[in-house]
Amino acid sequence: MGIVTLVSGGFDSTLMSMMAQEEGIALFPLFIDYGQLGATKEWEACQRLHEMYKLPRAVRMDLSGFGNTIPSGITDPNLRINEDAFLPGRNLLFVLAGAAYAFKVQADSVALGLLDPADHLFPDQTEKFVQESERMIEISMGKRISVLTPLIDFSKSDVLAMARVRGLQDTYSCHAGGNTPCGVCVACIEIANAKERS
């Protein structure tokens, strides 16, 4: 069994990869540059973390034209990073790209770091989205490639706790792409709220 893990250099995706590796599963980490403001910092963190925790080297896929053509607060510095954060089709793009890569490397699944749907902000963060994505992949590729969400039963607080147990640190999650967390983007607020609860 092989899994394409969609990685970003953040807590969720790195923890997901660590957990899969603990199970002895063959990993094919894939980093997607979709034109996000934080692409450079995310990629740097991704490479550093994979080396630090002895995870397989991630492959970088350049789909930056997507975010450049379809602006949102996480791809265009002229928009509001929080209020305009929704980038339509982002997770569908991730799943499709991951499944195509899985097809190429003969992996049978793609892992996406979605958390508890009760906390979801956008329509592409639900279990229904995952189910329909699997169906679409099978129709378009003629092959069953599972879309796994190993963290779907956990909150951000749970993820941070599991990350602490494994000594996971030096991740990068800020959508603004700066050297220090902006504190106002969806990712920064999510982490801050989780730390308050834990």
N, C-alpha and C positions, 0 to 999 in steps of 0.2 A: 504494500500500500504506500503510495506517495501522495504528498499534499503540497500544493502550491499555497504558501502562506503569503497573504497580502500584507506587506510590512511598511511601516512609516517612520520608524524611529521613536514611536510613542510607547506608553505603558501597555496598552491593550494588545497591539500586534506583537510586541516583543515577548510579552508574557505568553501569548498564544503559541508562539514559536518554541519557547522554552518548554512549555507543557507537552507539546507534540514530540519534541526531542527526548524528553524524559520517558515517553512511551516507546521510544525506539523507532519512530516513524521517519521515513525518508522525507526530508524537507527540500522544497524548491522555492526559496523566498523570492518574492517579486515586489520591487518598489516601483510605484507608478508616479511619474511626474505628469500631473494633469494641468499644469500651469498655475499651481498654488503658490501663494506668496512665500510660504515656508519651505519650498522644495529644496533649496540648498542646505538649509539647516537640518531638515528632516533626513536628507540623504547622508549628510555627515554623521548624524546621530545613528542612523541605521548601520552604516559601515562600522562605526566605533563599537556599537553594542554587539554586533554579530561577531566581531573579533574578540571582544572582551569575554563574552559568554560562550565562545566556541560554537556558534551557530554557523551554518553554511553561508558562504558569501552570497549576498543578494544580487539579483540581476536588476538593472534599471531599465524601465521602459519609458520612452519619451512620447507622451501624448499631450504635451504642453499646449498644442493648438486648441485643445478642447476648452480649457479654461480661458485662453486668450480670446476665443470667439464667443463664449458664453460667460460673460462676466458675472461675478458675485463678490460678496465681501471678502471671500477668502482667495480670490484671484485678481482682484482689481483694487489697488490702493485708494482709488477715488470713491469707492463705495464704503458703506458702513460695515465694519468687520463683523459685527454681531447681528444687527437687524437684517442685513442683506446676505447672511451667511449661506443660505440655501443655494446649492449649485445643482440644478435639475439634471438627473441622470448620473450623478457622480458614482454612486454605489453600483448602478447597473453597468457603468463603464468598467469599474473595478472587476466585477464578477465576469463580465465578458472577456476582458483582457486576461484575467487569471485562468479562465477556462480554456482559452485558446493556447495559452502557455502550457497548461496541464496536458492538453491534447498533444502538443509538440514533445514534451518530455515524458509522456506516457504515465502521468500521474492520474489518479482517479478522483481527485477532489480538490476543491479550492476552499481555503479557510479565510473567513472574514471576521474581523474583531468587533462584531455588534454586541452590545450589552443588553440588559433587561429591557424588553420593549416597552415596559411601563414608563420608562424614562425617555422614550424616543421623542425627538423634536421634528423629524422629517419622515415622509411616507416611505422612504427606502431604507428604513431601519427596523422593519417588522418581519415577523415570521412568514407572513403572507408573501412579502417581497421575495424572501429566500425561496419559498416553494415555487413561485411563479418563475423565478430566475432559473431554477433547475429545469423546469419544463421547457423554457425557451432555449436553453443550452442544448438539451437533448434533441429538440426539433431542428435547431440550426446546424448542429455538428454531427448528428446521427450517432451520438455516443452519450452514455449516461455519465455525467461528471457531477458528483455531489457538491453542494455548497454547504460547508460546515460553519457553524457559529458556536464554537466551544465555550464562549463566555456569555451566551445569551441568557443564562439563568442568574447572572451576577450583576450587581450594581457597580458603579465606579469605586465606591468604598471597598467593596469586596476585592476588586481588582488591585487596588493599592495595597491592601493587606496581603494578598497572595504575592505581589511583587516584592514587598518587604521581606517576606519569608525567604525568598530566593535571592535577596540581596540586589535586586534590580534597581539601578539608579542611573543618572545621567541620560535620561530619555529626553526627547524633545517633542512637545505637543502644541506649541503656540501657532495659531493660524497667521499671525502677523509676520512671522519670519525674521524677527529681530534677535539680537544676542541675548536679551532677557525677556521673560514672559510678559506679554502686554497687560494681562490681568483683565481684559475686557472681551476677548473673543470667546466663542462658545466653549472651546477646549479648555482655556484657562479657568473660566467660571466653573465648569464641570469638575475640574480637579480641585479647585478651592472649596467647593461645596462638599465634595467627597471627604476632603481632609477634615472639615469641620464636623462631619458626622462620625468620623472614625476616632 
